[in-house]
C-alpha cells in the first residue's frame, strides 16, 4: 500500500537540504520557474445576483482598498468608490452592505487572450 503523503525528492521533509522540489520528481509537471501574476481580477458578488469585475495591479493594492474602504464600512448603506484603473473616465460606486462575496483571481500574462 502506498502512502499519499510521502515526501518527494527535494522536499524539506525528505531530508534533502537544498532547493525545494522544482519539477524533478518523475511525472511532476510543475514548472521550475515561478509564475508572477500581471494583475488580479477581483470579482464582487453583489446582493440581487449582480457580479462585477475590477482589476488591481498588485495584491497589496487590493488589500489596501479592501482594508481601508470596504471593511470599515461593511455594514454601511452609504456608497463607496471602487477603483477602476484600466477604464478611463469610468468609475463605480457600491454599497458595502450589499457585497455578499469576493473572489480574487490572479491573472497571468500567458493566460490573457491574444488579439
Steps between C-alpha positions, in 0.01 A plus 500: 500500500635841403465801726384817332699717738848376416756777451630546149864556404598856586233549767629618837332203671696251289822601669649667194639838593482710189253659269137399537353259250516668161356248262768235544271221623395244238174605340508844663379759250559811710719767350842574642420870463267689730206669330425856599152643438485811281185616679216378721136474394270563795148367453242673721186296563227751578154457654237436232725273295715770343868433437768756427866453414763754599872463430787595730866514396624333821351298783624766742300765314185288539574430867546873566164586338329208675633582848467880477176541303286188505553341844458816715167574328381140460159557658448846347240582236704802385672474164875440476712537189647192338820579308488422129849581376496331161192682366549872459208729580297233680449437868286272711336549835332237714348452840738293716209336681386348169826318424436131569831356387834575340715275286857600420652340192862544391529579129817394320616659176512152347130447582382820333340472160717612213348733239 
